[in-house]
Amino acid sequence: MNERLTRAVARKAAESSRTQLQFFEQEAARISECAQRMSEAFARGARVFLVRQWRSACDAEHLALEFMHPVIEKRPACLRARSPPAAPS
C-alpha cells in the first residue's frame, strides 16, 4: 500500500470535514431561516423552479427528486418542485 497516498487521502478527508463543519457552524441560523420560509411558502402553495446550466443538471434533478420523494421518513413531499427536462446532447 502506498503510505504517502494513504496519508494524502486522510489529510484531504480531514480538511473536507473541517470545511463542512466551519460552514455549517457559520451558516446554521441562515439555513434554518431559509428552511422555515420555504416551509411557510410551500404551505401557501408556492412552487420551486430549479434552473440549471448543463453542468449542474444532475444537481437540479437530485434536488427536485428530494422535494418530490423525501428520503427522511415523516417529511412531507412537496410535489411542486420541478426541474426542466434536460436538453438533448
N, C-alpha and C positions, 0 to 999 in steps of 0.2 A: 504494500500500500504506500502511496506517495504521501509522506508526512507533511511536506510543505503544502500540498494541495488540501489535505485534510484540515490543516490549521487555517488556511485561507477561507475555506468553506465555513468553518466555525466562526471566524472573525466577521465575515460578511453577515452571517445569520445573527450574531450578537448586535452588529451595527443596525441591521434592519429592525430588530426588536426594540432597540433604544430609540430609533427614529419614530416608530409607530407609537410607543409609549409617550414620548415627548409631544407628538402631535395631538394625541387624544387627551392628554393632561391639559394642554393649552386650549383646545377647541371643544371640550366636552359640553360646556354651557351653550355654546352656539349651535352645536349639533342637536342638543336636546330641544332648544328653542325651535329650530327648523323642523324637527320631527313633530313637535306639538302643533306648529302652524300647519304642517302638511295634513296631520290628522284632522284638524278642525276644518280645513278646506275640503278634504275628502267627504267629511260628514255633511257638508253643504252641497255636495255633488260635483266638486271640482275634478278636473282631469289632469293627467301627467302626459305631456308630449315630449318624447325623447328625441332630440335632434343630434345627429352624429355625422362625422366625416367617415370615409371608408375605413380608416384605421381603427376607429372606435365603434364600429358596427357591432362587434361581438359584445362589448360592454353595454351598449344600449339594449341589445336583445336580452342580455342577462338581467339587467335591472328591470326591464318590463316583465320578464318572467317572475322575478321576485315579488313584484306587486300583484301579479295575477294569480300566482300559485305560491304563497308563502311557505318557506321551509320550516319555520318555527311553528310548533303547534299552538293552536288557540289564537293565532294572529289572523285577523280577518283579511280576506283578499280584497284588493282594490281593483276591480275589473276595468277601471277607467284608464289604466296605463297602456300606452301604445308606443311602439317603435315603428317607424315607416319601414316598408319592405326593403330589403337590400336591393341595391341596383345590380343589374346583371353585369358580370365581368367580361 
